[in-house]
Amino acid sequence: MSTLKQKYGPWAVVTGASDGIGREIACRLAEAGLHVVAVARRQARLRTLAQALQTNSDVQVRVVDADLSTDEGWQSVLRATTDLDVGLLVACAGFGGSGDFVDAELTHELEMVDVNCRALMALTHEYGRRFTEQGRGGMVLMSSLVAFQGVPRAAHYAATKAYVQALAEGLRIELAPRGVDVLASAPGPVHSGFASRADMEMGMGLYPVQVAQATLDALGRRTTVRPGWLSKFLEASLSLLPRSLRVRIMALVMGGMTKHQRTTLPEGTRSSH
């Protein structure tokens, strides 16, 4: 952790910083001495976080309340950091959904693409350019356990994370010669606000602080990190299976996490989100 400021500092941009993994990564970066640009929609939570970081870690914090489902949202992040020496981007903003894809609201699914893929790509592109020009930098893109195969009852969410995973893998090779590290972090279930919004019931899961620490420890050392024993176990047990069989196994997993949708909703009611 002590090398993060030396390698990537002095400023880091963290999206999704108001809650969960993003918040914990912002805290870890501040402890390492990096100033933080905290990005999220919930301004009140961001300001509470900023006050805590400035008090506990003696760093500067710039708050950017932005809706990353819009072009104006991610563009406002770029505008807010034009005067800063940013060396690290941590793209944690994102959300998911569950249930049958055809029963979901189209506007919700389009917003998921905008946040999970479009805004992430735009920020990665623009900060990637800045980092290559200065000859140093790092980017953490938040992938997922579900990124490596299709996942029934979370089909679209898994597809957005497959995009993130593939982007990180390709950029890792492209940007390494230019002094820029790229990491995909692919955790399994995490106890955060994600499950509630995605309408999933999670039993076993990591806590955001565990994912944050494992992710930052892997930056600059690996292409993909899978925080937690469950992600590692599933990687080991599924990696040698045909992709079609992996999809069926993930269908069973998601079936267990969404079984409440079938028992609590009246017949004919959509079962997602």
Residue frames as qw, qx, qy, qz and C-alpha x, y, z in Angstrom:
[[0.000, 0.884, 0.468, 0.000, 0.00, 0.00, 0.00],
 [0.330, -0.762, 0.070, 0.553, 2.86, 2.39, 0.74],
 [0.384, -0.130, 0.566, 0.718, 4.01, 2.18, -2.89],
 [0.301, 0.688, 0.648, 0.130, 0.67, 3.27, -4.37],
 [0.006, 0.950, 0.092, -0.297, 1.32, 6.97, -3.92],
 [0.329, -0.574, 0.526, 0.534, 4.85, 6.69, -5.25],
 [0.362, 0.082, 0.811, 0.452, 3.74, 4.74, -8.32],
 [0.117, 0.590, 0.707, 0.371, 0.35, 6.30, -9.16],
 [0.175, -0.750, -0.408, 0.490, -0.06, 9.46, -7.08],
 [0.015, -0.051, 0.618, -0.784, -0.82, 12.06, -6.19],
 [0.555, 0.114, 0.193, -0.801, -4.53, 11.87, -7.20],
 [0.080, 0.111, 0.976, 0.168, -6.89, 8.94, -7.75],
 [0.526, -0.020, -0.162, -0.835, -10.38, 8.99, -9.27],
 [0.080, 0.091, 0.977, -0.177, -12.81, 6.49, -7.73],
 [0.485, -0.153, -0.338, -0.792, -16.28, 6.06, -9.21],
 [0.737, -0.356, -0.534, -0.214, -19.05, 4.47, -7.15],
 [0.343, 0.282, -0.594, 0.670, -17.33, 5.91, -4.07],
 [0.447, -0.427, 0.150, -0.772, -20.44, 6.48, -1.96],
 [0.862, -0.217, 0.254, -0.381, -20.94, 2.83, -1.03],
 [0.989, 0.101, 0.104, -0.006, -19.54, -0.69, -1.07],
 [0.844, 0.023, 0.140, 0.517, -16.29, -1.55, -2.81],
 [0.354, 0.703, 0.077, 0.612, -15.77, 1.93, -4.21],
 [0.386, -0.867, 0.075, -0.307, -16.01, 3.52, -0.78],
 [0.848, -0.460, 0.181, 0.190, -13.59, 1.04, 0.74],
 [0.745, 0.287, 0.136, 0.587, -11.06, 1.52, -2.05],
 [0.077, 0.845, 0.005, 0.529, -11.28, 5.28, -1.57],
 [0.626, -0.757, 0.141, -0.119, -10.52, 4.75, 2.12],
 [0.891, -0.163, 0.195, 0.375, -7.54, 2.48, 1.40],
 [0.554, 0.559, 0.107, 0.607, -6.12, 4.95, -1.12],
 [0.181, -0.890, 0.062, -0.413, -6.44, 7.81, 1.34],
 [0.796, -0.574, 0.174, 0.086, -4.64, 5.74, 3.97],
 [0.818, 0.096, 0.215, 0.525, -1.86, 5.27, 1.43],
 [0.290, -0.527, 0.039, 0.798, -1.61, 9.04, 1.08],
 [0.190, 0.273, 0.603, 0.725, -3.34, 9.60, -2.24],
 [0.302, 0.255, 0.180, -0.900, -5.75, 12.48, -2.70],
 [0.255, 0.303, 0.915, 0.079, -9.13, 11.22, -3.88],
 [0.368, 0.050, -0.248, -0.895, -11.72, 12.37, -6.39],
 [0.253, 0.192, 0.904, -0.287, -14.87, 10.66, -5.11],
 [0.338, 0.055, -0.457, -0.821, -17.57, 10.17, -7.75],
 [0.025, 0.331, 0.939, -0.093, -21.15, 9.01, -7.22],
 [0.150, -0.587, -0.508, -0.612, -24.75, 10.22, -7.45],
 [0.529, -0.732, -0.430, 0.014, -25.39, 10.59, -3.72],
 [0.247, 0.705, -0.223, 0.626, -23.80, 13.90, -2.79],
 [0.565, -0.705, 0.188, -0.385, -24.59, 13.71, 0.92],
 [0.960, -0.224, 0.103, 0.134, -22.79, 10.39, 1.28],
 [0.696, 0.465, -0.087, 0.541, -19.84, 11.68, -0.71],
 [0.034, -0.782, 0.214, -0.585, -19.50, 14.70, 1.55],
 [0.786, -0.558, 0.188, -0.186, -19.62, 12.49, 4.64],
 [0.939, 0.071, 0.050, 0.332, -16.91, 10.31, 3.13],
 [0.445, 0.671, -0.124, 0.580, -14.81, 13.34, 2.19],
 [0.358, -0.794, 0.231, -0.433, -14.96, 14.71, 5.73],
 [0.909, -0.372, 0.188, 0.005, -13.89, 11.35, 7.18],
 [0.853, 0.285, 0.022, 0.437, -10.99, 10.93, 4.77],
 [0.234, 0.761, -0.157, 0.584, -9.71, 14.45, 5.29],
 [0.538, -0.724, 0.245, -0.356, -9.89, 14.05, 9.05],
 [0.920, -0.297, 0.257, 0.016, -8.43, 10.56, 9.34],
 [0.851, 0.146, 0.253, 0.437, -5.86, 10.56, 6.55],
 [0.188, -0.746, 0.125, 0.627, -4.94, 14.22, 6.05],
 [0.365, 0.117, 0.661, 0.645, -5.58, 14.11, 2.29],
 [0.305, 0.267, -0.078, -0.911, -7.52, 16.29, -0.08],
 [0.321, 0.346, 0.881, 0.040, -10.86, 15.02, -1.39],
 [0.251, 0.179, -0.255, -0.916, -12.77, 16.43, -4.32],
 [0.444, 0.328, 0.778, -0.302, -16.43, 15.41, -4.53],
 [0.234, 0.149, -0.532, -0.800, -18.11, 14.98, -7.93],
 [0.525, 0.285, 0.689, -0.410, -21.81, 14.12, -7.79],
 [0.305, 0.377, -0.568, -0.665, -22.49, 12.68, -11.24],
 [0.829, 0.200, 0.408, -0.325, -25.00, 10.35, -12.84],
 [0.198, -0.437, 0.752, 0.452, -22.79, 8.12, -14.98],
 [0.518, 0.409, 0.750, 0.051, -25.77, 6.83, -16.96],
 [0.362, 0.907, 0.195, -0.092, -25.58, 10.12, -18.89],
 [0.671, 0.448, -0.020, 0.590, -22.86, 11.61, -21.09],
 [0.101, -0.840, 0.119, -0.520, -22.99, 14.75, -18.98],
 [0.803, -0.587, 0.088, -0.058, -22.20, 12.60, -15.95],
 [0.872, -0.110, 0.133, 0.459, -18.91, 11.14, -17.11],
 [0.424, 0.643, 0.062, 0.635, -17.96, 14.35, -18.86],
 [0.343, -0.876, 0.050, -0.335, -18.37, 16.23, -15.58],
 [0.858, -0.432, 0.127, 0.246, -15.80, 13.90, -14.00],
 [0.705, 0.282, 0.144, 0.634, -13.28, 14.79, -16.70],
 [0.082, 0.810, 0.066, 0.577, -13.95, 18.50, -16.31],
 [0.591, -0.790, 0.032, -0.159, -13.57, 18.31, -12.53],
 [0.831, -0.387, 0.235, 0.323, -10.09, 16.79, -12.83],
 [0.631, 0.708, 0.017, 0.318, -8.47, 18.82, -15.62],
 [0.016, 0.866, -0.346, 0.360, -6.29, 20.68, -13.09],
 [0.742, -0.516, 0.402, -0.145, -5.25, 17.58, -11.12],
 [0.226, 0.524, -0.813, -0.113, -2.31, 15.22, -11.54],
 [0.883, -0.074, 0.243, -0.394, -4.39, 12.05, -11.71],
 [0.149, 0.501, -0.841, -0.143, -2.48, 8.79, -11.91],
 [0.056, 0.069, 0.989, -0.119, -5.08, 6.19, -10.95],
 [0.573, -0.072, -0.211, -0.788, -8.63, 5.42, -12.09],
 [0.101, 0.057, 0.965, -0.236, -10.75, 2.95, -10.12],
 [0.455, -0.067, -0.375, -0.805, -14.04, 2.32, -11.95],
 [0.046, 0.099, 0.931, -0.349, -16.37, 0.78, -9.36],
 [0.480, 0.244, 0.187, -0.822, -19.64, 2.41, -10.41],
 [0.349, 0.045, -0.821, -0.450, -22.15, -0.12, -11.69],
 [0.589, -0.041, 0.514, -0.622, -25.29, -2.04, -10.87],
 [0.047, 0.048, -0.958, -0.277, -27.00, -5.27, -11.79],
 [0.680, -0.010, 0.026, -0.733, -30.36, -6.92, -12.12],
 [0.159, -0.090, 0.983, -0.031, -31.86, -10.36, -11.89],
 [0.607, 0.409, 0.496, -0.467, -34.76, -12.27, -13.30],
 [0.640, 0.376, 0.591, 0.315, -35.76, -13.17, -16.83],
 [0.274, -0.164, 0.260, 0.911, -34.36, -10.70, -19.34],
 [0.048, -0.391, -0.615, -0.683, -37.56, -10.32, -21.37],
 [0.352, -0.737, -0.577, 0.015, -39.50, -9.36, -18.24],
 [0.434, -0.397, -0.165, 0.792, -37.15, -6.50, -17.36],
 [0.197, 0.917, 0.201, -0.284, -37.84, -2.85, -18.05],
 [0.724, 0.497, 0.117, 0.464, -35.94, -1.81, -21.18],
 [0.040, 0.915, -0.139, 0.376, -35.01, 1.59, -19.76],
 [0.685, -0.651, 0.325, -0.030, -33.39, -0.12, -16.78],
 [0.893, 0.026, 0.308, 0.326, -31.35, -2.44, -19.00],
 [0.501, 0.726, 0.057, 0.467, -30.21, 0.43, -21.21],
 [0.266, -0.900, 0.230, -0.257, -29.14, 2.39, -18.15],
 [0.855, -0.391, 0.310, 0.145, -27.12, -0.64, -17.04],
 [0.770, 0.380, 0.186, 0.477, -25.20, -0.56, -20.33],
 [0.157, 0.891, -0.029, 0.426, -24.64, 3.18, -19.95],
 [0.475, -0.803, 0.315, -0.176, -23.19, 2.89, -16.45],
 [0.862, -0.291, 0.394, 0.129, -21.43, -0.49, -16.57],
 [0.753, 0.217, 0.402, 0.473, -20.00, -0.15, -20.08],
 [0.364, 0.798, 0.218, 0.429, -20.41, 3.21, -21.80],
 [0.242, -0.945, 0.147, -0.166, -19.26, 5.48, -18.94],
 [0.782, -0.452, 0.355, 0.244, -16.54, 3.05, -17.91],
 [0.738, 0.334, 0.327, 0.486, -15.22, 2.93, -21.48],
 [0.205, 0.899, 0.088, 0.376, -15.29, 6.72, -21.85],
 [0.440, -0.861, 0.250, -0.053, -13.42, 7.31, -18.59],
 [0.837, -0.214, 0.388, 0.323, -10.94, 4.53, -19.37],
 [0.628, 0.578, 0.259, 0.451, -10.31, 6.02, -22.82],
 [0.069, 0.931, -0.029, 0.358, -9.76, 9.58, -21.60],
 [0.540, -0.763, 0.354, -0.019, -7.71, 8.81, -18.51],
 [0.892, 0.020, 0.326, 0.313, -5.82, 6.16, -20.47],
 [0.513, 0.728, 0.074, 0.449, -4.73, 8.89, -22.86],
 [0.219, -0.911, 0.223, -0.269, -3.61, 11.10, -19.98],
 [0.793, -0.491, 0.352, 0.078, -1.71, 8.27, -18.35],
 [0.846, 0.250, 0.248, 0.401, 0.11, 7.29, -21.53],
 [0.295, 0.860, -0.030, 0.415, 1.11, 10.90, -22.15],
 [0.330, -0.830, 0.364, -0.264, 2.63, 11.16, -18.68],
 [0.516, 0.421, -0.740, 0.097, 4.19, 7.69, -18.92],
 [0.092, 0.029, -0.879, 0.467, 2.64, 6.32, -15.74],
 [0.566, -0.136, 0.041, -0.812, -0.73, 5.36, -14.35],
 [0.042, 0.037, 0.991, -0.119, -3.04, 2.59, -13.29],
 [0.569, -0.086, -0.203, -0.792, -6.63, 1.54, -13.96],
 [0.175, 0.057, 0.944, -0.273, -8.85, -0.85, -12.01],
 [0.514, -0.051, -0.404, -0.755, -11.97, -2.02, -13.84],
 [0.482, -0.116, 0.705, -0.507, -14.59, -3.81, -11.75],
 [0.462, 0.075, -0.778, -0.419, -15.44, -7.10, -13.43],
 [0.716, -0.247, 0.310, -0.575, -17.31, -9.95, -11.73],
 [0.448, -0.143, 0.882, -0.042, -17.46, -13.66, -11.14],
 [0.644, 0.499, 0.536, -0.221, -20.28, -13.75, -13.72],
 [0.255, 0.779, -0.294, -0.491, -18.10, -12.25, -16.50],
 [0.133, -0.440, 0.843, 0.280, -16.69, -15.56, -17.72],
 [0.038, 0.219, 0.935, 0.275, -19.82, -17.27, -19.07],
 [0.375, -0.402, -0.364, -0.752, -23.48, -16.60, -19.70],
 [0.011, -0.071, -0.790, 0.610, -25.60, -16.46, -16.55],
 [0.267, -0.505, -0.687, -0.450, -29.32, -17.22, -16.84],
 [0.385, -0.802, -0.456, 0.028, -31.48, -14.88, -14.74],
 [0.266, -0.818, 0.093, 0.501, -28.67, -12.33, -14.80],
 [0.753, 0.360, 0.385, 0.395, -27.97, -12.58, -18.52],
 [0.304, 0.876, 0.084, 0.366, -27.65, -8.91, -19.30],
 [0.416, -0.870, 0.265, -0.022, -25.67, -8.00, -16.19],
 [0.805, -0.243, 0.437, 0.319, -23.23, -10.83, -16.93],
 [0.643, 0.576, 0.290, 0.413, -22.89, -9.56, -20.50],
 [0.030, 0.969, -0.089, 0.227, -21.94, -6.08, -19.29],
 [0.574, -0.700, 0.417, 0.077, -19.28, -7.55, -17.02],
 [0.842, 0.146, 0.388, 0.345, -17.95, -9.73, -19.84],
 [0.402, 0.844, 0.069, 0.348, -17.35, -6.48, -21.73],
 [0.294, -0.903, 0.286, -0.130, -15.45, -5.02, -18.78],
 [0.808, -0.353, 0.436, 0.178, -13.36, -8.17, -18.37],
 [0.766, 0.407, 0.311, 0.388, -12.42, -8.33, -22.06],
 [0.191, 0.937, -0.037, 0.290, -11.58, -4.63, -22.15],
 [0.479, -0.796, 0.368, -0.022, -9.26, -4.93, -19.15],
 [0.857, -0.111, 0.427, 0.267, -7.50, -7.98, -20.56],
 [0.639, 0.612, 0.222, 0.411, -6.82, -6.27, -23.86],
 [0.015, 0.953, -0.111, 0.283, -5.75, -2.97, -22.34],
 [0.734, -0.599, 0.283, 0.151, -3.38, -4.71, -19.96],
 [0.777, 0.069, 0.374, 0.501, -1.24, -5.79, -22.94],
 [0.372, 0.786, 0.234, 0.436, -1.68, -2.57, -24.93],
 [0.144, -0.939, 0.050, -0.310, -0.78, -0.17, -22.16],
 [0.836, -0.470, 0.055, 0.277, 1.92, -2.02, -20.22],
 [0.688, 0.188, 0.115, 0.691, 4.69, -0.83, -22.57],
 [0.076, 0.703, 0.122, 0.697, 3.46, 2.73, -22.02],
 [0.164, 0.202, -0.594, 0.761, 3.82, 2.53, -18.25],
 [0.563, -0.216, 0.080, -0.794, 0.14, 1.99, -17.43],
 [0.038, -0.010, 0.980, -0.195, -1.10, -0.91, -15.29],
 [0.611, -0.116, -0.239, -0.745, -4.58, -2.32, -15.89],
 [0.041, -0.043, 0.951, -0.302, -6.36, -4.74, -13.57],
 [0.592, -0.299, -0.455, -0.594, -9.73, -6.50, -13.73],
 [0.180, -0.166, 0.785, -0.569, -11.16, -7.26, -10.30],
 [0.582, -0.114, -0.610, -0.525, -13.70, -10.10, -10.45],
 [0.220, -0.162, 0.767, -0.580, -15.23, -10.75, -7.04],
 [0.224, -0.358, -0.887, -0.186, -18.13, -13.05, -6.30],
 [0.338, -0.776, -0.475, -0.239, -21.03, -12.09, -4.02],
 [0.295, 0.175, -0.359, 0.868, -20.34, -9.02, -1.89],
 [0.220, -0.690, -0.638, 0.263, -22.37, -7.74, 1.05],
 [0.123, -0.156, 0.050, 0.979, -23.18, -4.23, -0.16],
 [0.439, 0.440, 0.261, -0.739, -26.06, -2.29, -1.65],
 [0.224, 0.268, -0.735, -0.582, -25.67, -4.22, -4.89],
 [0.024, -0.178, -0.984, -0.003, -27.80, -7.20, -3.84],
 [0.207, 0.538, 0.569, -0.586, -30.77, -5.07, -2.84],
 [0.332, 0.567, -0.196, -0.727, -30.85, -3.16, -6.12],
 [0.274, 0.266, -0.826, -0.414, -30.32, -6.35, -8.13],
 [0.806, -0.150, 0.068, -0.569, -33.06, -8.16, -6.12],
 [0.708, 0.205, -0.671, 0.086, -30.79, -11.04, -5.17],
 [0.736, -0.631, 0.143, -0.198, -30.52, -12.90, -1.88],
 [0.514, 0.555, -0.604, 0.251, -26.91, -13.61, -0.98],
 [0.869, -0.476, -0.125, 0.040, -25.76, -16.10, 1.62],
 [0.737, -0.301, 0.129, 0.591, -22.01, -16.46, 1.50],
 [0.386, 0.853, 0.118, 0.332, -20.20, -13.32, 0.44],
 [0.567, 0.049, -0.220, 0.793, -17.26, -11.04, 0.98],
 [0.145, -0.870, -0.292, 0.371, -17.27, -7.67, 2.63],
 [0.446, 0.884, 0.018, 0.141, -16.22, -4.65, 0.58],
 [0.258, -0.858, 0.443, 0.044, -13.06, -4.08, 2.62],
 [0.749, -0.188, 0.604, 0.198, -11.83, -7.55, 1.67],
 [0.674, 0.596, 0.360, 0.244, -12.36, -6.92, -2.02],
 [0.121, 0.984, -0.115, 0.062, -10.73, -3.49, -1.81],
 [0.449, -0.707, 0.530, 0.135, -7.57, -4.77, -0.17],
 [0.754, 0.036, 0.608, 0.247, -7.16, -7.77, -2.48],
 [0.549, 0.777, 0.265, 0.158, -7.73, -5.57, -5.51],
 [0.033, 0.965, -0.259, 0.034, -5.17, -2.93, -4.61],
 [0.615, -0.505, 0.585, 0.158, -2.65, -5.60, -3.64],
 [0.746, 0.235, 0.570, 0.253, -2.93, -7.11, -7.14],
 [0.376, 0.918, 0.066, -0.108, -2.65, -3.86, -9.10],
 [0.167, 0.834, -0.518, -0.096, 0.46, -3.91, -11.27],
 [0.335, -0.386, 0.859, -0.035, 1.03, -7.60, -10.60],
 [0.381, 0.223, 0.896, 0.053, -1.78, -9.42, -12.39],
 [0.133, -0.176, -0.544, -0.810, -4.31, -9.09, -15.19],
 [0.610, -0.450, -0.368, -0.539, -7.27, -10.38, -13.15],
 [0.000, 0.191, -0.794, 0.577, -7.75, -10.80, -9.43],
 [0.588, -0.389, -0.589, -0.395, -10.54, -12.93, -7.96],
 [0.149, -0.424, 0.561, -0.696, -10.95, -11.77, -4.35],
 [0.704, -0.207, 0.369, -0.571, -12.20, -14.33, -1.86],
 [0.326, -0.200, 0.923, 0.040, -12.16, -18.07, -1.58],
 [0.629, 0.453, 0.566, -0.281, -15.53, -18.54, -3.29],
 [0.496, 0.787, -0.190, -0.315, -14.37, -16.84, -6.49],
 [0.029, 0.585, -0.801, -0.122, -11.16, -18.88, -6.46],
 [0.495, 0.015, 0.853, -0.167, -13.08, -22.10, -5.80],
 [0.658, 0.597, 0.356, -0.291, -15.50, -21.50, -8.65],
 [0.330, 0.777, -0.456, -0.282, -12.65, -20.57, -10.96],
 [0.140, -0.408, 0.902, 0.039, -10.86, -23.84, -10.16],
 [0.497, 0.183, 0.822, -0.211, -13.98, -25.98, -10.41],
 [0.579, 0.681, 0.329, -0.303, -15.47, -24.39, -13.54],
 [0.085, 0.753, -0.436, -0.485, -12.44, -23.49, -15.65],
 [0.148, -0.253, 0.904, 0.312, -11.96, -26.98, -17.10],
 [0.453, 0.430, 0.752, -0.212, -15.63, -27.51, -17.92],
 [0.249, 0.403, 0.583, 0.660, -17.20, -26.81, -21.33],
 [0.076, -0.066, 0.083, -0.991, -18.69, -23.33, -21.51],
 [0.538, -0.301, -0.487, -0.619, -22.20, -24.73, -22.03],
 [0.653, -0.361, -0.642, 0.175, -21.95, -26.68, -18.78],
 [0.283, -0.095, -0.360, 0.884, -20.63, -23.65, -16.91],
 [0.296, -0.225, -0.196, -0.907, -23.71, -21.74, -18.05],
 [0.669, -0.369, -0.566, -0.309, -25.99, -24.45, -16.67],
 [0.571, -0.263, -0.570, 0.530, -24.17, -24.49, -13.35],
 [0.078, 0.002, -0.169, 0.983, -24.47, -20.71, -13.06],
 [0.461, -0.346, -0.434, -0.692, -28.18, -21.09, -13.80],
 [0.667, -0.413, -0.612, 0.102, -28.46, -23.22, -10.66],
 [0.400, -0.157, -0.364, 0.827, -26.51, -20.67, -8.63],
 [0.141, -0.114, -0.083, -0.980, -28.68, -17.78, -9.80],
 [0.542, -0.390, -0.618, -0.415, -31.80, -19.85, -9.33],
 [0.568, -0.406, -0.594, 0.400, -30.95, -20.12, -5.65],
 [0.247, -0.170, -0.187, 0.935, -30.23, -16.39, -5.34],
 [0.284, -0.023, -0.204, -0.937, -33.51, -15.40, -7.00],
 [0.221, -0.292, -0.926, -0.092, -35.92, -18.10, -5.79],
 [0.010, 0.453, 0.557, -0.696, -37.70, -15.54, -3.60],
 [0.228, 0.230, -0.280, -0.904, -38.90, -13.76, -6.76],
 [0.388, -0.112, -0.796, -0.450, -41.02, -16.75, -7.71],
 [0.346, -0.388, -0.821, 0.235, -42.54, -17.16, -4.26],
 [0.119, -0.476, -0.409, 0.769, -43.29, -13.55, -3.31],
 [0.190, 0.241, -0.270, -0.913, -44.61, -12.08, -6.55],
 [0.676, 0.339, 0.478, -0.446, -48.14, -12.75, -7.77],
 [0.613, 0.216, 0.671, 0.357, -48.57, -14.70, -10.97],
 [0.407, 0.771, 0.375, 0.315, -48.05, -12.52, -14.03],
 [0.187, -0.967, 0.108, 0.135, -45.90, -9.95, -12.21],
 [0.610, 0.648, -0.393, 0.230, -42.47, -9.33, -13.72],
 [0.889, -0.407, -0.132, 0.165, -39.77, -11.06, -11.70],
 [0.677, 0.165, -0.114, 0.709, -36.77, -8.74, -12.06],
 [0.184, 0.338, -0.152, 0.911, -35.45, -5.67, -10.28]]
